[in-house]
Amino acid sequence: MLVKSLSKNHRKTGGWRVFNRAILPALIICTLTSTGVTAREEKEECENVKGTPPGLYATTDEGRTFLIQGDKQIELAPGEAAFANEGKLTCIKEVPKFLDWPCSSDAAQSRKFKTYAIDTITSKDMVSEVVTRYFTVPEVIEPIPNWLEGESNATLGFSQIVPFASAEYWYKTDSAVDIMHEKRPKTLLIALFVGINQVVIDNYTVDALKQFYAGKPVPVVFVFNDSNVVPVSYFGANVSLEEINKAFNERHIKLADVPMWQLGDHHFSATTEEFERNFDLPTLEAVDPYRREALAAELETFGFTRKPIFVTIMEGGKMYIDDPDRVRVAISLGITRLATVINFVENDSHLNRCGPGTPVGSSGVSGATTPIGGAIVPAGSVPPSPTEPEPNPSDS
């Protein structure tokens, strides 16, 4: 039996990991039996199950699939797959072709950038060659390593990495969580943004990894983003929900995915005024007292280190939050800024999960309202970089 989940938010770095409960209300929970018939196939004939009898359980929430069998659990990102039978539950490194039908279409293939293998690089300065080939052709490396499972593109010395350091960033961390947490892979991410010809090194981990590896070469993963994706620093230090919504709906601009929201990673800290202004939040009295108490205890103990607030922005301008009750309780506790992660829902969602490229209806990042410092760089040029890394970005 094979279970597949498809959606637009396919992480370019891959990985088997915990994903957020979706913002939208669609939720399917069904028991899968040994007959090999999936819940989707027999959706009209789902049974009422008393208790939790042994077997494989799956739930799909906004394009993400969760599989639980006994004490083993696998959580699949969109575009990833798993296999299960009576004696096995495992993820699949390579998705079978018959499951990957969206990416076999002419539309998907035409939007994708050209690809090449990492072992074809002949230059001693690998970072420079990867950057140049991405900004000029553009072409990207395949296969994409599963960095959350310890895979990487290469092991490189800091002399190749430092020249591309800057103060830009595509996510923020929670200061309450150790950046070298045991669950965070000891791998340096280098994000590349072809729409603005910008290289962004993970400033949060670079110094810690340098110390961890005692100055020796570190494993590196290149994260190639679609041509309409930008780092959150593109919008400046005081970005708002409204600004990101406007950029997405008027110019098709999206934010790069945060690496690990489970460890407190988020895009920015939105103000409570923004949530009051943009969403229909319940009153504190309308929140179930028992849940209100549990949410307050969680926020007072852990803050947003275990889960940020998820905001989904739809084409057309509508925005949704995953847990209005949690936002209201946070406000009641006097919290003025809430760690926020943005998800984007697009019409061409299947095509966008097929790998880095130029999304349908998008020609990259440009426009008269492009913020200062975010202007598009002429094709074929690589922006100059400082010789020393800048300090880590501060919270907005």
N, C-alpha and C positions, 0 to 999 in steps of 0.2 A: 504494500500500500504506500502511495506517495502523497504527500500533502504539500500544496504549493500556495504561496501568498504573493500577490502582485500589488504594487502601489507605486506612486511617484516618488516617494521619499527614499529611494534606494541609496544607501550609503556607499560612496565610492570606495571606501576602505574595506567594506565587507565586515563580517563578523557575526558570531552567535552571541547574543547579549540580551539584557533586559530592555524592553521598550516600554514607552509610556502607554497607559490606558488612553485610548483615543479620545479626541475632543468630540467627535460626532457620535451620535447615539447608537449607531449600528453595532450590534453584538450578537454573535451566534455561539451558543454553547451546546455541544452535543457529544454523546458517547459514541466512540467508534468500536464496532465489534470486529471479530476475527473474520467476518465475511468479506472484508476488504472494500465495503461500500462506505464512501465518505459521507459526512453530514451534509455537504453541499448537494450531493447527488440525491439524498433522501430527505431533503429539507422539509417536505410536507409530511413526513412520517416519523419525525423525531419522537422519542419516547420519554416518558417521565421516569426518572431513575431515583429510587429511594436510597439515601445515603451515598456512599462513594465506593461501589463495588470495584474490584480489581479490573484494570483495563487501560486502554489509551484514551486520554481526554484531550480535546483540542478546542480552542476558542479563537475566533478571528475577530479582530477589532481594528477597523479602519485600515485594512490591508496588512495587518501583522498577525502571524499565527503562533499560538502557544501550544506546545505539546507536553503532556504530562502522563507518564506511565510508571506507576509505583512511586519510588522515591527519586526517579530521574526526570528531569525537565529540560526541554529545549525550547528556546524562544527565537523565532526566525524573523529577520528583517525582511522587508519587501524584496522580492526577487530572489530569495534564497529558498532552499528546499531541504527536506528531511525524508528519511525512509524508516518505516516501522513494520515489523511483523510480530508474530507471537513471542519471539525471543530477542528482539533487537529494537532499539530506538536510537537513531544516530543522525547527525547532520550529514549532508552530501556536499563535498567540496566542489564538484562540477555538476551544474544543473543539467539533467538530461535534455536533449534537444526537443523532445516532444513536449516538455514543460515550458520551454523558453520561446513559445511561438511569437510573442510580441516583438522580440528582438531579431527575429528572422525576417520580418517584413521589410519591404523596400523602403518604407518611410523611416523605419528605425535605422536601417543601414545608411541611408542617405544623410541623416543628421549627425552620425557619429564621426568623431575625429579619426584620422588614420592612426594605426598602431604599429608598435615595433617591440622587440624583445630587449630586455635590459642587457643581455650579453652581446648585443650588436654594437654597444657603445665602445668606441676605440680611444676616446680622449681620456687623459689622466685626470682631467677636471670634469668629473661626471655631472656635478650639479649644473655647471655652466652649459654643458651640452644638452642636458634634459630641458633646461629652461629655454635655451635657444630654439630647440626643435619644437617646443610647445608654443612659443610665441610667434614663430615664423611660418610653420607649415599649415595648421598646427597638428602635432601628432603626440600620442600618449603611449605610455608603457602598458603592455598586457603580458601575462595575466596580472590582475590586481591582487596584491598580497593581502592576506587576512591578518592585519596587524594586531588585532585583539587576541589572536591565537599565537602570537610571537613571530609571525612572518614579516619579512621586510624586503625592500627592493635591493638594498646593498648595505655594506658597512663602510662608513666614510669618516675621514679625519675632519677635525674642526676647521682646519685651514681651508677646506672647500666650502664649509657651511657659513662661517662668520661673514664673508663678504656680502652675503645676501640678507643679513640681519637688519631689522628696522623696528620701529615702534608700532607697526601695524599689528592687528590681531583679529581673528575671526570668532573668538569666543572669550569668555571670562571664567575664572575659577572662583570657588568659594574658599576664602582664607581659612575656614575652619577645617578644611580637608587637606591632609598632607599631599602635596603634588606627587610624591613618590609612593602613594598608597599602593598596597600590594596588588590591588585589582587593576591598576593602570599599567599597561605594558611599558617596558623600559625601552621605548622606541621613539625616535624623534620624527615628528610629522612636519613635512614641508609642503605647505599648501600653495598651489599655483592658480592664478586667476587670469585667464586669457582675455576676458572682456576688458580688463584694465591693465593687462601686461604687468602684473604685480606678483612678486614672490613674497610669501609670508611664512617665516619660520616660527614654530611654536615657542614663543618667548618664555612661557611658563615652565617648560620642562628642560630647555636647553642647558641652563646652568646646573640644574640638578643632575641631569644625565652626564654632564662633563665630570662632575664630582663622582657619580656612581661608577663610571667607567675609568676613573682616575686619569682623565685626559686622553685615553686611547680612543680609537675609532668607535663610532656608535652605529647601531642599526638605524636605517633611515627608510621612511615610506614617503613617496611623492603622492600627494593628493591632488588629482586633476579635477578641476571644477568646470561645469558647463559655462558657456560664454556669457550667460546672463546672471551668473552668481558672483557676489562680492563679499569681502570680509565685512563684519559689522563696523569696523573702524572707518570704513568708507563714508559713513554718515556722520562721523565726528563723535565727540564724547557724550553729547546729550541727545541721543537719538530717541525718538518716541514711537509708540505703536502707530500713530496716525501717519508719521513720515514713512515708515516701512510699508504700511498698507498702500499709501499713495504711489510709492516707487514700484511696488509689485503690480498694481492695477493700471498705472499709466505707462510704465516703461518695462514691465515684465522682469524687474530686478528682484532677485532672491538673495537671502543670506546663506552662507555656507553652513553646513551642519556642524553642531558642536560635537566633540569627540565622545564624551562620556557624561551624559546628564546624571547618571546614577551616582556620580561622585561630585556633584555640585556644579558641573560645567553648564553655562548658560550663555545666551547672547548678550543680554544686558539686564539691568534692574529697572523695570518699569515702575512708575510712581502709582500709589494707590488712587490718586486723582484720575489717572488715565483709565484705570479699571472702572472707577465709578462713572466716568464720562462715556465709556464705549460699550459697557455691558450692563445687562439687566441683572444686577446682583440681588440675592435675597436679603431680607432684613435678618439681623442676628436672631431675632425671636422665631423666625421661620425655619431656622436650621434645627434639625432634630437635636434635643439636648444631649443625648448620649454621643452622637457623632460630633457635636460641637465640643464636648469635653475631650474626646479623643483627638480631634484636630488641634485643639489648643495645646494638649500635652505634647503632641508630635512637634509642633512648631516651636514650642518653648525649649524642647530638648534638642532637636536636630535642625531647626530652622529650615532652610531649603537645600540642605546637603544631600538629602535622599531623593528629592523630587522637586523640580522647579514648577512654575505655573506654565502650562502649555497653551499657547494661543495659536489657533489655526486661522489663516487668512485665505479666503476663497476668491477666485476670480469673480469680479462683480463688486468687491468691496466689503462683503460681510466678514465679520470676525467672530470666532467662538472661543470660549475658554473651557478647559476640561473639567474644572471643579469650582464652580462659583461659591459653594459653601466654604471651601478652604480659603478663598480670597477674602470673603467676609469675616471669617474668624481671624485671619491675619490682620485685617484692618482693626478689628476690635482689640487686638493685643498691642496696638500702637505701632505696628510695622509700617513704615512709610514707603519702602521700596521692596519689590518682589522679584526674585530671580526668575527671568522669563526666557522661554525657548519658543521660537517661532517655527511653525510648520506651514507649508504652502500647498494648496490644492489647485492643480491645473487641469485643463481639458486634455492635454496630451500626456497624461500621467504614465501610461504604459511605455511610451517612447522614451521619456526622461529617465527611466530606471535602467536603460540599456547601455549606459556608459556615457562618459563625457562627450559633449558635442554642442551643437547649436540647436536649442529647442525650436519647435515649430512656431513660426510667427515672431521669432526674435532674431535680431542681428547684432547682439552683443550689448554692452553697456554704453549708452551715450545719451545725449539730450541736453537741452538748454539748462535744465535744473540740476545738472551734475554738481555735487558739492565741491567746494574748494579742496584740493588735494586728491580728488577722485576722478580727474579728467582722464579720458581714454588716451593711451599712448599709441602713437602711430605703429601700424603693423610692421613687424620685422625688427623692432628695436627692443633692447633690453634695458630697463631703467638702471641708472647708476645706484650703487649701494654703498653704505658707509663701511669703513674698515673695522669699526668696533660696534658691537651690538648696543642698541639703545636700552634704557631701563624698561622694566616691565610696565605695561600700561596700567594706569590706575583706574579704579572704579568710577563710573560716571555718577 
